[in-house]
Amino acid sequence: MKIELFKILRKKEFLILMCMLSFPILFSLLMSVGVIKSGDIATGPLSLPNLVTTAFGFFEQIGALGLITGILAVSILSTEVDNHHVLLYFPRISSRKRLYTQKALALTISFTIWFLCFVLVACLSYLVLVLTKSSEVSGLIIDEYSIQWLIALLGIYVYVIFIMQFALFLGAYLKPIISILCLLGIIYGSLLLSGVPWLGYLFPVHYMQSAMDGIGKVTGTPTVLINYAASIVLSLIYVVLFNILGRKRISRIEV
């Protein structure tokens, strides 16, 4: 685990993620100069959960977050298999399956560290807006919509983990470039297919999009909670399935 975490934290993809911690600062700066209006996001000035979730959600919706974390996941398995570096592990481990599990856990831990840093930077950015008396923020830590924004934040966080685990799973079967192309397909293809009747129910993003219709509405809390809960549960089911199949694949892989 220590080795995997050390490798991930030194990857250029993770360094890019760290540089992107500046996004909440940029988001707040655009709000302070009036480029982004709170009325475009909510019915009134933004509370703290509102700003944090909006900044994180926008980053995820444009596909940048899923793509970068997915490429990171591909680099720690598919690339190692392709260049035969994984051979260095096999004589020293008692179980190949455990190797896959450790990589999956290391990815989750490293992304969680980054996610907490993102939330911290967003909170500090919100504090600056409050201190400068920006009319775009309410200065409230909690309001009547906070539960909606917090469940949305959790849902997006779990969805990105789903994307990462999917990329790791692909890496156990495919070459790096093919894994990345398939990753792009699931990120953007799921957005297109999520609206297709019945088929859309298979994609976590379908429930996330349904939940967005209720965010910021007094009567929308049940819709938001139910749909984001469905997205989280479906994402976790896929994560478990990916790990089961990935563990089986890595135990039989020939390099």
N, C-alpha and C positions, 0 to 999 in steps of 0.2 A: 504493500500500500504506500509506504513512504517513497519507494522508487517511482511508482506511477504518479504520485502527486508531484514529486520533484520534476519529472519529465513534463507534465502538463503545465506547471507554472512557468516553465522555461520555453514553452512553445510560442512561436510568433503569433499564433491565433489567440492565445490567452493574453499576450501583450497588447494585441489590438483591442481585445475586450476591455482591458484596463484603461487604455486610452479613451475608450468610449464612455468611461465614467464621467466625461465632461459633458455628455449629452444633457443631463438634467440642468446643468449650469447654463448651457446654451438655450434650453427650453425656457428657463426662467428669465434669461436676458431678453429673449424675444417677447415674452409677456410684459416685461417692464417697459419696453419701448413701444408697445402696442401692436406689434406684428401679429401676435397671437392673442385673441380675446377670450376671456372666460366664458362669454356667451356662446362661443363656438363649441364649447366642451360641455357646459352645464347651464342650468337655469340662472345661476348667479355666481358671485365670487367663489373661487375654489377653496375647499378645505384641504388640509394636509393629505389625507388618503386620496383625495381626488387628483391632486397634482402628481403624487408619486405614481399612481396607477396609470394616469394618462401618459406620462413621460415614458414609463416602461412599456405600456401597451403599444404606443406609436412605434417604438424601437422594434418591437416584435412584429407588428403588422406589416412593416415594409420588407420583412424577410431577412433583414441584416443579422438579427440575433440568432435566428435558427440556422442560417447559413454558416456563420462563423463558428458557432458551437458544434454544428454538424461536421464541418471540416476538421475541427479539433478532434472529434471522436474518430473520424476516419484515420487521422494521422497516427493515433496511438494503437491501432490494430491492423487495419488493412495495409498501411504503409510498412509496418514492421514485418508483416507476413510477406509482402511483395519483395522487400529487400533482404529477407531472411534473418533479420535481427532477432526475430522471435525464437530462433534456434538457441540463442543464449539463455533463454529461460528454461526450456524443457528439461535439460539435465539436472536443474537445481530445484525443481518443484515436484511435489508428490502428486499434484492433480492439475491437469490443463484446465479443467472446468473452473477451478478456483482462480486461475489467472484471468479468465474472462470476467468473473465476478468482481475481482479486485479492480480491474480496469473500469467496469461499470460504476462501482462505488467511488472510485477516484474522480471520475467525470462529474458525478453528482455532487461530491463534496466541493470540488473546485468551482463548479458553477454556483453552488450555494454561497460560497465565500464572495464571489463576484456580485451575486444578487444582493447580499447584505450590504456590500460596499455601495452599490447603486442606490439602495434605499436610503442609506446614510447621507450620501451626497445630495439626493433629492430633498431630504428633510432639511439639510443645511441651506439649500437653495431657496426652499420655501421660507425659512427663517429670515433670510436676507430680504425677500420680497415683503415680508411682514414689517421688518424694521425700517424699510424704505417707504412704508405706507402705500404700497401699491394697491390700487382699487380692484385689481384682478384677483386678489386673494382675500378670504374672509378672516384669516388669522385663527380659525377654529381648528382644533385637533380632531374633534369629533362633531359630526352633525347628523341629521336624520338619514343621510345617504351613505354614511361611512361603511356600514355593513355591506352595502352593494359594492363599493369600491375595493374593500379589503378582500372579499371573495373573488372579485375579478382579478386582483393582483395575484392571489394564490393560484387561480385557474391558469393564468398566463405562465406563471413560474413552472407549474407541473407540465404544461404543454411543451415548454422548451426542453424540459427533461425528457419528455417523450420523443422529441425530435432528435436529441442527442443519442438516446438509447437505440432509436431506429437506425441512425447512422452507424453506430458501433456494430449493430447486428448485421447491417449490409457489409461492413468491413470484414466480417468473418467469412463471407461468401464470395465477395467480388473484389476486383482490382480497384485501387484508389480512385482513378478517374471515373470509372463506371459507378462506384459508390456515390461519388459527389453528384453525378448526373441524376441518379435515382433519388438522391436527397432533394435536389431541386424539383424533381417531379412531384414528390410527396408534399413539399412545402407549398408550391404554387398550384399544383394539380388539385389538392384538397380544397383550396379556396374556390376553384371553379366547380368542383363536383359536389361541394357541400350543400348546394341548393337543389340538387337532383333528388326527386322523391325516392324515398327508401334508401338509395345508395348513400345519401348525405348523412344518414344516421350512423354510418360506420366511421365518420371522421369527427374527432374531438372539436375541430374548429367549427363544425356545424352548430353545436350547442353554444359555443362561445359567441358566434354571430347572433344567435337567437337571444342570448342573454343581453346583448348590447342594446336591444330595443327597449329594455325596461330600466336601464341604468339612468339615474337622475329623476325618476318618476316616483311619486309617493306610493302609488299602487303597484310599482314594478318590482318590489323586493322579492315576492314569491317567485316570479319568473326568473329573475337574476339568480337567485339561490339555487333553484331547481336545475336550471340549465348549466350553470357553472359546476354544480355538483356532478351532473351527468358527464360533463367534459373531463373533470378530474378523475372520476371512477373509470371511464373508458380509457383515458391516457394511462392510468396505472395498470389496467388489465393488459394493455399492449406492452407496457414495460416488462411486466412479469413474463409474458409470452416471448418477447424478444430475448430475454435472458435465458429462458429454458432452451430455446432453439439455438441461441448463440453458444451456450455451454456445450451442447451436444456437438455442434459443428467444430468448435475449437479442439475438442477431444479427439476428433478424427482427422483433423487437417494434416495434409502432407506438404512439407516445405523442403 
